[in-house]
Amino acid sequence: MSEMSEMNAETQEGAPAAVVEGVHNYSREEDWVKPDDPVLLERLEWFRDQKLGLMMHWGPYSQLGVVESWALSDADADWSRDGIDWDVSAEELKREYFGLNRTFNPLRFQPELWAGLAADSGFKYLNFTTKHHDGFCMWDTRTTDYRVTHPDCPFHAHRHADICGRLFDAFRAKGLAISAYFSKADWRSPYYWAPGMERGGRTSRGTSYDTKEHPWLWEQFVKFTHEQIGELMTRYGRIDMLWLDAGWVNAANNQDIRLGEAVEKARELQPWLLCADRTVGGPYENLITPEQTLPERPLLVPWESCITMGTSFSFRYEDTYKTVRQLVHLLVEIVAKGGNLALNVGPQPDGRLPETAVARMKGLGAWLKVNGEAIYGTRICEPYGSGSWRFTRKGETVYALYLVEREQSPMEAEMCIPLRDSFVRVELLDGDIPLDYRLTEKGITVRLPASVREKEAPEAIVFRLSGK
């Protein structure tokens, strides 16, 4: 993930703007390749039912509170080093960054606590960074010393040292699915950023050498990558999705890691495995993954927006977090457009989740406990949205969700749902309260009970319309 999509606009409530449209490129809907395998088609429908995932970027970089990995790339220095505010050269920065494994010691890490919070807050799957571009492995890999379980890392002797294993087990125990984030690039590997090659000390996203001129070196990296993916797919229980970042690693850039071989081998053991080879397209990008942005219109293919709760994917000291109201509106907007929200929270270096993030997760969960019926398992409903209204459906049942701008917004006695279809029943989802309504030229006018109007305005009001 990258931080190029930071948003500085302020809302009236003083929180950062939730998202903006068009920040990052993502694969086009018309280029999506429908799988032939009926098992994968069924799993894609399962994925579309989930709606809310918890994404976590975590590693030694959390100690500095700076962007994950990207500051290592000289070619990305103009945006990735804005948080590097101590006097250090580029080369010293890289040495310091790669040495952070020697001080990473999250003694307050409680995987069961994280899993319980996520489950109670309405999250349905975990997308966790097994390895970012910096190459640090959060599992007990045999492929490199640059891992959380190596003696160089003080956390290696802790009972939870195999962080991926502990997290995956804890989240599965709470009924959540597992999506394994994995970077196809590895800036620590001598097979990717090879010392002494033509680029010298200057680093960029890609390899430090021409793979066509050094095919033997590239083949070593391919084997290294396959072995790492194989470990995750064979030693860590059921994995529901392999979520691949570093889209520049692809055949068109002469960086063909022969992903199909690795995925098909994994599917021999885990035939349900979805793959998100993001921004690359083709048969192994089973879902489209906008980052820090939303499509302008509904998409009819599986997709998931990964969006930060604060301003950063990694932990940032004194970060500013989106409000519960913003998060509810964000989730509703995404679901109405047919997608999932992967909401990112960056854990602290001590192993805890930030208190504000915990509070926001609980707030989102409280709204979902009342209104989740209009979210989970739903599909796109024409006209998708109108003004402050958004729509979802399950079969013949339609849900009309009204996004309330702020807590102090006045609640009118009557509201007009801009739908002209005829329904037998109109109910307020909160409490299953039947409502009086009438059909007008503008839509379905409902009358809110006084008991509802006297409460503080919720993040969104949800109506169930059924019995056509």
Rosetta blueprint (number, residue, H / E / L):
1 M L
2 S L
3 E L
4 M L
5 S L
6 E L
7 M L
8 N L
9 A L
10 E E
11 T L
12 Q L
13 E L
14 G L
15 A L
16 P E
17 A L
18 A L
19 V L
20 V L
21 E L
22 G L
23 V L
24 H L
25 N L
26 Y L
27 S L
28 R L
29 E H
30 E H
31 D H
32 W L
33 V L
34 K L
35 P L
36 D L
37 D L
38 P H
39 V H
40 L H
41 L H
42 E H
43 R H
44 L H
45 E H
46 W H
47 F H
48 R H
49 D H
50 Q H
51 K L
52 L E
53 G E
54 L E
55 M E
56 M E
57 H L
58 W L
59 G L
60 P H
61 Y H
62 S H
63 Q H
64 L L
65 G L
66 V L
67 V L
68 E L
69 S L
70 W H
71 A H
72 L H
73 S L
74 D H
75 A H
76 D H
77 A H
78 D H
79 W H
80 S H
81 R L
82 D L
83 G L
84 I L
85 D L
86 W L
87 D L
88 V L
89 S L
90 A H
91 E H
92 E H
93 L H
94 K H
95 R H
96 E H
97 Y H
98 F H
99 G H
100 L H
101 N H
102 R H
103 T L
104 F L
105 N L
106 P L
107 L L
108 R L
109 F L
110 Q L
111 P H
112 E H
113 L H
114 W H
115 A H
116 G H
117 L H
118 A H
119 A H
120 D H
121 S L
122 G L
123 F L
124 K L
125 Y E
126 L E
127 N E
128 F E
129 T E
130 T E
131 K E
132 H L
133 H L
134 D L
135 G L
136 F L
137 C E
138 M L
139 W L
140 D L
141 T L
142 R L
143 T L
144 T L
145 D L
146 Y L
147 R E
148 V L
149 T L
150 H L
151 P L
152 D L
153 C L
154 P H
155 F H
156 H H
157 A H
158 H L
159 R L
160 H L
161 A L
162 D L
163 I H
164 C H
165 G H
166 R H
167 L H
168 F H
169 D H
170 A H
171 F H
172 R H
173 A H
174 K L
175 G L
176 L L
177 A E
178 I E
179 S E
180 A E
181 Y E
182 F E
183 S E
184 K L
185 A L
186 D L
187 W L
188 R L
189 S L
190 P L
191 Y L
192 Y L
193 W L
194 A L
195 P L
196 G L
197 M L
198 E L
199 R L
200 G L
201 G L
202 R L
203 T L
204 S L
205 R L
206 G L
207 T L
208 S L
209 Y L
210 D L
211 T L
212 K L
213 E L
214 H L
215 P H
216 W H
217 L H
218 W H
219 E H
220 Q H
221 F H
222 V H
223 K H
224 F H
225 T H
226 H H
227 E H
228 Q H
229 I H
230 G H
231 E H
232 L H
233 M H
234 T H
235 R H
236 Y L
237 G L
238 R L
239 I L
240 D L
241 M E
242 L E
243 W E
244 L E
245 D E
246 A L
247 G L
248 W L
249 V L
250 N L
251 A H
252 A H
253 N H
254 N L
255 Q L
256 D L
257 I L
258 R L
259 L H
260 G H
261 E H
262 A H
263 V H
264 E H
265 K H
266 A H
267 R H
268 E H
269 L H
270 Q L
271 P L
272 W L
273 L L
274 L E
275 C E
276 A E
277 D E
278 R L
279 T L
280 V L
281 G L
282 G L
283 P L
284 Y L
285 E E
286 N L
287 L L
288 I E
289 T L
290 P L
291 E E
292 Q L
293 T L
294 L L
295 P L
296 E L
297 R L
298 P L
299 L L
300 L L
301 V L
302 P L
303 W E
304 E E
305 S E
306 C E
307 I E
308 T E
309 M L
310 G L
311 T L
312 S L
313 F L
314 S L
315 F L
316 R L
317 Y L
318 E L
319 D L
320 T L
321 Y L
322 K L
323 T L
324 V H
325 R H
326 Q H
327 L H
328 V H
329 H H
330 L H
331 L H
332 V H
333 E H
334 I H
335 V H
336 A H
337 K L
338 G L
339 G L
340 N E
341 L E
342 A E
343 L E
344 N E
345 V L
346 G L
347 P L
348 Q L
349 P L
350 D L
351 G L
352 R L
353 L L
354 P L
355 E H
356 T H
357 A H
358 V H
359 A H
360 R H
361 M H
362 K H
363 G H
364 L H
365 G H
366 A H
367 W H
368 L H
369 K H
370 V H
371 N H
372 G H
373 E H
374 A H
375 I L
376 Y L
377 G L
378 T L
379 R E
380 I E
381 C E
382 E E
383 P E
384 Y E
385 G E
386 S E
387 G L
388 S L
389 W E
390 R E
391 F E
392 T E
393 R E
394 K E
395 G L
396 E L
397 T E
398 V E
399 Y E
400 A E
401 L E
402 Y E
403 L E
404 V L
405 E L
406 R L
407 E L
408 Q L
409 S L
410 P L
411 M L
412 E L
413 A L
414 E E
415 M E
416 C E
417 I E
418 P L
419 L L
420 R L
421 D L
422 S L
423 F L
424 V L
425 R E
426 V E
427 E E
428 L E
429 L L
430 D L
431 G L
432 D L
433 I E
434 P E
435 L L
436 D L
437 Y E
438 R E
439 L E
440 T E
441 E L
442 K L
443 G E
444 I E
445 T E
446 V E
447 R E
448 L L
449 P L
450 A H
451 S H
452 V H
453 R H
454 E L
455 K L
456 E L
457 A L
458 P L
459 E L
460 A E
461 I E
462 V E
463 F E
464 R E
465 L E
466 S E
467 G L
468 K L
